[in-house]
């Protein structure tokens, strides 16, 4: 008595292979699209964190140091014990040895609410391409001594 082994035909195997290929291709495409979106979100978050850290450090330094002087894209902050300089380029901002990868547009400095090109300052404003041209405005609160010294 000869018995036939139950098995799949060649046609059935080819159909299963084609369906498996389509499912694997679709899942790979979906995975790559999700990966691109996650990378975009990570890049935007990194740029936003860079801008926020620059804003925080600049705000702290401007309010900590008593004298702020701006000339030729260099901001010098001084007090009797220490000094810090910022070099503002189009693609980055250097703070002593730190580098902030922030694209700076329209860097403007102010003294007593008036725009100045150079010299002593008490406020600054700039916009950044990192986050939809977000404007940053940083000012220092003056004490009576700063008004008496002028």
C-alpha positions in Angstrom: 0.0 0.0 0.0 1.5 3.1 -1.2 0.6 6.3 0.6 1.1 9.8 -0.6 2.9 12.3 1.6 0.9 15.4 2.3 2.9 18.4 1.0 2.5 21.8 -0.6 2.7 22.2 -4.3 5.3 24.4 -5.9 2.6 26.9 -6.9 1.4 27.2 -3.3 5.0 27.8 -2.1 5.6 30.5 -4.7 2.3 32.3 -3.6 3.4 32.2 0.0 6.8 33.5 -0.9 5.3 36.4 -2.8 2.9 37.3 0.0 5.8 37.1 2.5 8.0 39.4 0.4 5.2 42.0 0.1 4.5 41.9 3.9 8.3 42.2 4.7 8.7 45.1 2.2 5.8 47.0 3.6 7.0 46.6 7.2 10.5 47.7 6.2 9.1 50.8 4.5 7.0 51.6 7.5 10.0 51.2 9.8 12.2 53.4 7.7 9.5 56.2 7.6 9.1 56.0 11.4 12.9 56.1 11.8 13.2 59.3 9.6 10.5 61.0 11.7 12.3 60.1 14.9 15.5 61.4 13.5 13.8 64.7 12.5 12.3 65.0 16.0 15.7 64.3 17.6 17.5 66.9 15.4 14.9 69.6 16.2 15.1 68.8 19.9 18.9 69.0 19.8 18.7 72.4 18.1 16.1 73.7 20.6 18.2 72.5 23.6 21.2 74.2 22.1 19.3 77.5 21.8 17.8 77.3 25.2 21.1 76.5 26.9 22.7 79.5 25.1 19.8 81.7 26.2 20.1 80.5 29.8 23.9 80.9 30.0 23.8 84.3 28.3 21.0 85.5 30.6 23.0 84.3 33.7 26.2 85.9 32.5 24.7 89.2 31.5 23.0 89.5 34.9 26.1 88.3 36.9 28.8 90.5 35.3 28.5 94.2 35.9 30.0 95.5 32.7 28.9 94.4 29.2 30.7 95.7 26.1 30.0 94.8 22.5 32.4 95.5 19.6 33.0 93.8 16.2 30.8 90.8 17.0 32.5 90.2 20.3 30.6 90.6 23.6 32.8 91.1 26.6 31.3 90.7 30.1 33.5 91.9 33.0 33.4 92.2 36.8 36.3 92.8 39.2 37.2 89.1 39.5 36.5 87.6 36.1 35.6 88.2 32.5 33.9 86.2 29.7 33.7 86.9 26.0 31.2 85.7 23.4 32.1 85.7 19.7 29.0 85.8 17.7 29.3 84.2 14.2 26.5 83.4 11.7 26.6 79.7 12.4 27.8 79.5 16.0 28.4 81.4 19.2 31.6 80.9 21.1 31.7 81.4 24.9 35.3 81.3 26.0 35.9 77.6 25.0 32.3 76.5 24.7 30.6 76.4 21.3 26.9 76.7 20.8 25.8 75.6 17.3 23.1 78.2 16.9 22.5 80.1 13.7 22.2 83.8 14.7 20.3 86.3 12.7 19.9 90.0 13.3 22.0 90.4 16.4 21.0 93.7 18.0 22.4 95.3 21.2 20.7 98.0 23.3 21.7 100.6 25.9 18.9 102.2 27.9 16.3 101.0 25.4 18.1 102.5 22.4 19.9 100.5 19.6 23.6 100.9 19.6 26.2 99.5 17.2 29.0 99.1 19.8 30.0 100.0 23.3 28.4 99.4 26.6 25.1 97.5 26.5 22.4 96.4 28.9 20.2 94.2 26.5 20.5 92.2 23.4 18.2 90.6 20.9 18.7 88.0 18.2 16.7 85.5 16.2 17.7 82.0 15.4 17.0 79.8 12.4 17.2 76.8 14.8 13.6 77.1 15.9 11.5 78.9 13.3 13.3 82.2 13.6 12.5 82.4 17.3 13.5 85.8 18.8 15.5 85.9 22.0 15.6 89.0 24.1 17.9 89.2 27.1 18.3 92.2 29.4 20.1 93.0 32.6 18.5 94.7 35.6 20.6 97.7 36.5 21.3 98.9 40.0 21.8 102.5 41.2 25.5 102.2 40.9 25.4 101.7 37.1 23.4 104.9 36.7 25.7 106.9 39.0 28.8 105.7 37.2 27.5 106.9 33.8 
